[in-house]
Structure formats: structure tokens, C-alpha cells
Amino acid sequence: MDLSQGGKPSRIGLSASNIFASGSDSQWAYALTLARADHYLKSPKHSREIMPEFKSDWALLEAARVNSATSTAANNNLPCSSARCTATGNLHQYR
């Protein structure tokens, strides 16, 4: 997905297979995986994923955190301040 925040264009993969693809913004990837984990943990028990899927998502979140920390050290700015952030601006589907 292509998005823009404050006039700065970014690209982010939306699936586990492309969230770390070349050109995918690591800070947005971390925010997305963090929001997914937050949603899971706050959802009712009957609508949660099964534990093996959650463990896979958690591993993805940890990898995204490491990638974002590396990128943040270089850029020193995050796309949002919490897992509850929402992408504002222009959103476009990958072509």
C-alpha cells in the first residue's frame, strides 16, 4: 500500500510475506504489527486467533521492532506515536 503523511510518501507491505519487502517502510510495518497485536489482545476470546497464529504474528512484531529501531536510529522519527495511530492522507493500493 502506498500512503502519505505530511507530504512524505511511504510504502508498506500488508501481509506477512511482503511487510519487509524492499521499499516497505519499516516504521510503518512496526506500527501495523503493533496495532494487530493490540487488536488481538483486546478482542473477545471467541474471536481470537489460535495460539500458533498469534505466536507467528508475535515473531513478526519482534522482527518489525528490530527493523524499526534500526531505521529510527537513522531517521529519528516514527510515523505515529502509538499502536492506535491511523494512516491519514492519500492511500493507494499496490498496483
ABEGO torsion letter per residue (X at the ends): XBBBBGGBBBBBBABAAAAABBGBBAAAAAAAAAAAAAAAAABBAAABBBAAAAAAAAAAAAAAAAAAAAAAAAAGBBABABAABBBBEBBBBBX
